[in-house]
Amino acid sequence: MSHALPLVLEKGWHADISALTMLAPGQPNGPEIKGQDNEWIKAKSIPHSFTIQIGDLMEGYTNGLYNSVENRVVVSGEKEMYLVALAFVSAIEATVEPLPDLVNEQNPTKYETFNYGKFYRVRRLSNCVKLASENDIVTILTFKKPTTQTPTAATTATVAV
Protein backbone atom coordinates (compact mmCIF):
# COMPACT_ATOMS: atom_id res chain seq x y z
CA MET A 1 0.00 0.00 0.00
CA SER A 2 1.32 3.44 -0.84
CA HIS A 3 0.28 6.82 0.40
CA ALA A 4 0.89 10.09 -1.40
CA LEU A 5 0.77 13.40 0.40
CA PRO A 6 -1.59 15.92 -1.19
CA LEU A 7 0.06 18.62 -3.28
CA VAL A 8 -0.46 21.95 -1.57
CA LEU A 9 1.26 25.14 -2.64
CA GLU A 10 1.06 28.40 -0.77
CA LYS A 11 2.06 32.00 -1.34
CA GLY A 12 3.20 32.94 2.15
CA TRP A 13 1.03 35.08 4.36
CA HIS A 14 1.14 38.80 3.77
CA ALA A 15 -0.89 41.96 4.13
CA ASP A 16 -1.55 43.64 0.80
CA ILE A 17 0.51 46.75 0.14
CA SER A 18 -2.44 48.33 -1.67
CA ALA A 19 -5.40 50.32 -0.39
CA LEU A 20 -7.81 47.73 -1.80
CA THR A 21 -7.32 44.44 -3.63
CA MET A 22 -10.20 43.09 -5.71
CA LEU A 23 -10.17 39.35 -6.44
CA ALA A 24 -12.11 37.96 -9.40
CA PRO A 25 -15.02 35.61 -8.64
CA GLY A 26 -15.25 31.86 -8.92
CA GLN A 27 -12.07 30.58 -7.28
CA PRO A 28 -12.51 26.93 -6.20
CA ASN A 29 -9.69 27.24 -3.68
CA GLY A 30 -7.20 29.91 -2.90
CA PRO A 31 -7.52 32.99 -0.72
CA GLU A 32 -7.52 32.56 3.03
CA ILE A 33 -7.62 35.31 5.66
CA LYS A 34 -6.37 35.26 9.23
CA GLY A 35 -9.20 35.54 11.75
CA GLN A 36 -9.22 37.18 15.17
CA ASP A 37 -8.09 33.89 16.73
CA ASN A 38 -5.07 33.76 14.34
CA GLU A 39 -6.58 30.75 12.54
CA TRP A 40 -6.73 30.75 8.73
CA ILE A 41 -10.23 30.98 7.25
CA LYS A 42 -11.03 30.16 3.63
CA ALA A 43 -12.51 33.26 1.97
CA LYS A 44 -16.05 32.48 0.92
CA SER A 45 -16.44 32.40 -2.86
CA ILE A 46 -19.85 33.62 -3.96
CA PRO A 47 -20.74 33.17 -7.65
CA HIS A 48 -20.73 36.39 -9.70
CA SER A 49 -19.12 38.42 -6.93
CA PHE A 50 -15.73 39.94 -6.20
CA THR A 51 -13.83 39.65 -2.94
CA ILE A 52 -12.47 42.98 -1.72
CA GLN A 53 -9.55 42.96 0.72
CA ILE A 54 -8.43 45.96 2.74
CA GLY A 55 -4.69 46.64 2.43
CA ASP A 56 -2.05 48.51 4.41
CA LEU A 57 -2.65 51.84 2.65
CA MET A 58 -6.35 51.87 3.55
CA GLU A 59 -5.48 51.17 7.18
CA GLY A 60 -3.05 54.10 7.14
CA TYR A 61 -5.40 56.51 5.35
CA THR A 62 -8.33 55.63 7.66
CA ASN A 63 -6.23 55.85 10.85
CA GLY A 64 -7.06 52.22 11.63
CA LEU A 65 -10.82 52.53 11.07
CA TYR A 66 -10.39 49.71 8.52
CA ASN A 67 -7.74 47.09 9.25
CA SER A 68 -5.45 45.49 6.71
CA VAL A 69 -6.18 41.81 6.10
CA GLU A 70 -3.45 39.22 6.58
CA ASN A 71 -4.01 36.75 3.78
CA ARG A 72 -2.43 33.93 1.82
CA VAL A 73 -3.19 31.86 -1.24
CA VAL A 74 -3.35 28.09 -0.90
CA VAL A 75 -3.66 25.83 -3.94
CA SER A 76 -4.36 22.12 -3.75
CA GLY A 77 -3.42 19.79 -6.59
CA GLU A 78 -7.08 18.94 -7.20
CA LYS A 79 -7.99 21.77 -9.60
CA GLU A 80 -6.26 24.36 -11.71
CA MET A 81 -6.48 27.82 -10.25
CA TYR A 82 -6.17 31.23 -11.81
CA LEU A 83 -6.18 34.11 -9.38
CA VAL A 84 -6.93 37.49 -10.91
CA ALA A 85 -6.33 40.46 -8.62
CA LEU A 86 -6.67 44.19 -9.18
CA ALA A 87 -4.84 46.36 -6.64
CA PHE A 88 -5.56 50.03 -5.95
CA VAL A 89 -2.37 51.81 -4.86
CA SER A 90 -1.05 55.35 -4.33
CA ALA A 91 1.34 57.28 -6.54
CA ILE A 92 5.01 56.53 -5.79
CA GLU A 93 5.59 60.09 -4.54
CA ALA A 94 2.46 60.10 -2.32
CA THR A 95 2.68 60.82 1.39
CA VAL A 96 0.57 58.37 3.36
CA GLU A 97 -1.09 59.75 6.48
CA PRO A 98 -4.52 59.51 8.09
CA LEU A 99 -7.22 61.62 6.46
CA PRO A 100 -7.79 64.82 8.51
CA ASP A 101 -11.50 64.07 9.08
CA LEU A 102 -10.54 60.81 10.83
CA VAL A 103 -8.24 62.43 13.40
CA ASN A 104 -9.37 64.42 16.47
CA GLU A 105 -8.74 64.64 20.23
CA GLN A 106 -10.71 61.45 20.90
CA ASN A 107 -9.05 59.65 17.97
CA PRO A 108 -5.44 60.90 17.63
CA THR A 109 -3.17 59.96 14.73
CA LYS A 110 -2.20 56.29 15.12
CA TYR A 111 0.39 56.08 12.33
CA GLU A 112 3.55 57.95 11.39
CA THR A 113 3.50 59.69 8.01
CA PHE A 114 5.49 57.82 5.34
CA ASN A 115 6.33 57.94 1.64
CA TYR A 116 4.53 55.27 -0.40
CA GLY A 117 7.42 54.79 -2.86
CA LYS A 118 9.90 53.98 -0.08
CA PHE A 119 7.35 51.73 1.62
CA TYR A 120 6.72 49.90 -1.67
CA ARG A 121 10.43 49.34 -2.39
CA VAL A 122 11.19 48.03 1.10
CA ARG A 123 8.17 45.69 0.99
CA ARG A 124 9.16 44.35 -2.43
CA LEU A 125 12.72 43.72 -1.23
CA SER A 126 11.48 41.97 1.91
CA ASN A 127 9.38 39.64 -0.29
CA CYS A 128 12.59 38.44 -2.01
CA VAL A 129 14.66 37.49 1.02
CA LYS A 130 14.27 34.98 3.81
CA LEU A 131 13.62 36.96 6.97
CA ALA A 132 14.67 35.91 10.46
CA SER A 133 11.13 36.37 11.77
CA GLU A 134 7.77 37.75 10.75
CA ASN A 135 8.65 40.84 12.82
CA ASP A 136 11.17 41.74 10.10
CA ILE A 137 8.41 42.28 7.53
CA VAL A 138 7.53 45.91 6.85
CA THR A 139 3.76 46.45 7.09
CA ILE A 140 1.50 49.33 8.09
CA LEU A 141 2.10 48.26 11.70
CA THR A 142 5.73 49.35 11.25
CA PHE A 143 4.41 52.93 11.29
CA LYS A 144 1.98 52.44 14.18
CA LYS A 145 2.67 54.83 17.03
CA PRO A 146 3.52 53.01 20.29
CA THR A 147 0.69 54.60 22.30
CA THR A 148 -2.07 52.85 20.32
CA GLN A 149 -3.31 49.27 20.40
CA THR A 150 -2.78 46.75 17.60
CA PRO A 151 -5.96 46.08 15.58
CA THR A 152 -7.59 42.73 16.29
CA ALA A 153 -10.09 42.34 13.47
CA ALA A 154 -9.49 41.51 9.83
CA THR A 155 -11.62 43.31 7.27
CA THR A 156 -12.87 41.69 4.09
CA ALA A 157 -16.00 42.10 2.02
CA THR A 158 -17.73 40.30 -0.80
CA VAL A 159 -19.49 42.42 -3.40
CA ALA A 160 -22.05 40.93 -5.80
CA VAL A 161 -21.88 42.01 -9.45
C-alpha positions in Angstrom: 0.0 0.0 0.0 1.3 3.4 -0.8 0.3 6.8 0.4 0.9 10.1 -1.4 0.8 13.4 0.4 -1.6 15.9 -1.2 0.1 18.6 -3.3 -0.5 21.9 -1.6 1.3 25.1 -2.6 1.1 28.4 -0.8 2.1 32.0 -1.3 3.2 32.9 2.2 1.0 35.1 4.4 1.1 38.8 3.8 -0.9 42.0 4.1 -1.6 43.6 0.8 0.5 46.8 0.1 -2.4 48.3 -1.7 -5.4 50.3 -0.4 -7.8 47.7 -1.8 -7.3 44.4 -3.6 -10.2 43.1 -5.7 -10.2 39.4 -6.4 -12.1 38.0 -9.4 -15.0 35.6 -8.6 -15.2 31.9 -8.9 -12.1 30.6 -7.3 -12.5 26.9 -6.2 -9.7 27.2 -3.7 -7.2 29.9 -2.9 -7.5 33.0 -0.7 -7.5 32.6 3.0 -7.6 35.3 5.7 -6.4 35.3 9.2 -9.2 35.5 11.7 -9.2 37.2 15.2 -8.1 33.9 16.7 -5.1 33.8 14.3 -6.6 30.7 12.5 -6.7 30.8 8.7 -10.2 31.0 7.2 -11.0 30.2 3.6 -12.5 33.3 2.0 -16.1 32.5 0.9 -16.4 32.4 -2.9 -19.9 33.6 -4.0 -20.7 33.2 -7.6 -20.7 36.4 -9.7 -19.1 38.4 -6.9 -15.7 39.9 -6.2 -13.8 39.6 -2.9 -12.5 43.0 -1.7 -9.5 43.0 0.7 -8.4 46.0 2.7 -4.7 46.6 2.4 -2.0 48.5 4.4 -2.7 51.8 2.7 -6.3 51.9 3.5 -5.5 51.2 7.2 -3.0 54.1 7.1 -5.4 56.5 5.3 -8.3 55.6 7.7 -6.2 55.9 10.9 -7.1 52.2 11.6 -10.8 52.5 11.1 -10.4 49.7 8.5 -7.7 47.1 9.3 -5.4 45.5 6.7 -6.2 41.8 6.1 -3.4 39.2 6.6 -4.0 36.7 3.8 -2.4 33.9 1.8 -3.2 31.9 -1.2 -3.3 28.1 -0.9 -3.7 25.8 -3.9 -4.4 22.1 -3.8 -3.4 19.8 -6.6 -7.1 18.9 -7.2 -8.0 21.8 -9.6 -6.3 24.4 -11.7 -6.5 27.8 -10.3 -6.2 31.2 -11.8 -6.2 34.1 -9.4 -6.9 37.5 -10.9 -6.3 40.5 -8.6 -6.7 44.2 -9.2 -4.8 46.4 -6.6 -5.6 50.0 -5.9 -2.4 51.8 -4.9 -1.0 55.3 -4.3 1.3 57.3 -6.5 5.0 56.5 -5.8 5.6 60.1 -4.5 2.5 60.1 -2.3 2.7 60.8 1.4 0.6 58.4 3.4 -1.1 59.7 6.5 -4.5 59.5 8.1 -7.2 61.6 6.5 -7.8 64.8 8.5 -11.5 64.1 9.1 -10.5 60.8 10.8 -8.2 62.4 13.4 -9.4 64.4 16.5 -8.7 64.6 20.2 -10.7 61.5 20.9 -9.1 59.7 18.0 -5.4 60.9 17.6 -3.2 60.0 14.7 -2.2 56.3 15.1 0.4 56.1 12.3 3.5 58.0 11.4 3.5 59.7 8.0 5.5 57.8 5.3 6.3 57.9 1.6 4.5 55.3 -0.4 7.4 54.8 -2.9 9.9 54.0 -0.1 7.3 51.7 1.6 6.7 49.9 -1.7 10.4 49.3 -2.4 11.2 48.0 1.1 8.2 45.7 1.0 9.2 44.4 -2.4 12.7 43.7 -1.2 11.5 42.0 1.9 9.4 39.6 -0.3 12.6 38.4 -2.0 14.7 37.5 1.0 14.3 35.0 3.8 13.6 37.0 7.0 14.7 35.9 10.5 11.1 36.4 11.8 7.8 37.7 10.8 8.7 40.8 12.8 11.2 41.7 10.1 8.4 42.3 7.5 7.5 45.9 6.8 3.8 46.5 7.1 1.5 49.3 8.1 2.1 48.3 11.7 5.7 49.3 11.3 4.4 52.9 11.3 2.0 52.4 14.2 2.7 54.8 17.0 3.5 53.0 20.3 0.7 54.6 22.3 -2.1 52.8 20.3 -3.3 49.3 20.4 -2.8 46.8 17.6 -6.0 46.1 15.6 -7.6 42.7 16.3 -10.1 42.3 13.5 -9.5 41.5 9.8 -11.6 43.3 7.3 -12.9 41.7 4.1 -16.0 42.1 2.0 -17.7 40.3 -0.8 -19.5 42.4 -3.4 -22.1 40.9 -5.8 -21.9 42.0 -9.4 
